[in-house]
Amino acid sequence: MDDDEDLAKVLSLFLEHLGHESVTSDQVDEAMQIVENDLHGFSFAFVDHQMSMHSSADFAEWLLRSSDGIGVIIMSGFPLEPDELPVGFGHRLTFLQKPFRPADVAMALQQVSPVSWKANPF
């Protein structure tokens, strides 16, 4: 989820290249509806930290609480303070610094992959 349409398209292309399907949204309410309609159909979500009028941390926490099987990657072009991220979700949550390369996206996906949760539960 990103309110920059061009960046969302590039991210979708990166994900497609890595073998994933993607759905994009630039609105928190729309993204929540999409996820609610197919709660177990999502393995991960990319969430822009700077969304207008909404807290990405609140949305990320909602996603993580909604499904035990989803990982969340919060993206930002600015450094984040640790208290800006939801706590208590271990390897299901990571941060991706913008701008990013395809390899950075692949690494972020690996970090929130359910396989990594089982390999390292801490």
C-alpha positions in Angstrom: 0.0 0.0 0.0 1.5 3.3 -1.1 0.0 6.6 -2.1 2.7 7.0 -4.7 1.1 5.3 -7.7 4.4 5.0 -9.7 6.2 3.4 -6.7 3.3 1.0 -6.2 3.6 -0.1 -9.9 7.4 -0.6 -9.6 7.0 -2.6 -6.4 4.3 -4.7 -8.2 6.7 -5.4 -11.0 9.5 -6.4 -8.5 7.0 -8.8 -6.8 5.8 -10.2 -10.1 9.5 -10.9 -11.1 9.9 -12.7 -7.8 6.9 -14.9 -8.6 4.3 -13.2 -6.4 0.9 -11.7 -7.3 0.1 -8.3 -5.9 -2.8 -6.0 -5.2 -2.2 -2.3 -4.8 -4.1 0.4 -3.0 -3.4 4.0 -2.1 -6.1 4.2 0.7 -6.0 2.5 4.1 -9.8 2.0 4.1 -9.7 0.3 0.7 -6.7 -1.8 1.7 -8.5 -3.0 4.8 -11.6 -4.0 2.8 -9.4 -5.9 0.4 -7.7 -7.8 3.2 -11.0 -8.5 5.1 -12.5 -10.0 1.9 -9.7 -12.5 1.6 -8.0 -12.6 5.0 -6.0 -15.7 4.4 -5.2 -14.9 0.8 -2.3 -12.6 1.7 1.2 -13.7 2.8 2.7 -10.3 3.2 1.9 -6.6 2.9 4.1 -3.6 2.0 2.9 -0.5 3.8 4.1 3.0 3.2 5.0 4.7 6.5 3.8 8.2 5.3 0.2 7.7 4.4 -1.9 10.8 4.4 -4.5 11.0 7.2 -3.7 7.5 8.6 -1.1 5.9 10.8 0.8 3.2 8.9 1.8 1.7 12.3 -1.9 1.3 13.2 -2.7 -0.3 9.9 0.3 -2.6 10.1 -0.7 -3.7 13.6 -4.3 -4.3 12.4 -2.9 -6.5 9.6 -0.7 -8.4 12.0 -3.5 -9.0 14.5 -6.0 -9.9 11.7 -4.0 -12.9 10.4 -1.2 -15.0 12.0 0.0 -15.8 8.5 0.8 -12.4 7.3 4.1 -10.5 7.4 4.3 -6.7 7.1 7.0 -4.7 5.5 6.9 -1.0 6.4 8.5 1.3 3.8 9.8 4.8 4.3 12.2 7.2 2.7 13.0 8.6 6.1 14.6 6.9 9.2 12.1 5.6 11.7 12.3 5.6 15.5 11.8 2.2 17.1 8.7 3.5 18.9 7.1 4.2 15.5 6.7 0.5 14.7 4.3 -2.0 16.3 5.9 -4.2 18.9 5.5 -7.8 19.8 5.3 -9.3 16.3 8.9 -10.6 15.9 9.9 -11.7 12.5 6.5 -10.9 11.0 7.4 -7.2 10.8 10.4 -5.5 9.1 11.4 -2.2 7.6 12.4 -1.4 4.0 14.2 1.9 3.3 13.3 3.8 0.2 14.6 3.9 -2.4 15.0 0.2 -2.8 16.3 -2.3 -5.3 14.7 -5.6 -6.3 17.3 -7.4 -4.1 16.1 -5.3 -1.1 12.5 -6.3 -1.7 13.5 -10.0 -1.9 15.4 -9.7 1.4 12.5 -8.0 3.1 10.2 -10.8 1.9 12.6 -13.4 3.2 12.6 -11.7 6.6 8.9 -11.9 7.0 8.5 -15.3 5.4 6.7 -17.9 7.6 9.8 -20.2 7.0 12.0 -17.7 8.8 9.5 -17.5 11.8 9.8 -21.3 12.3 13.6 -21.2 11.9 14.1 -18.4 14.3 11.1 -17.7 16.6 12.8 -14.9 18.5 
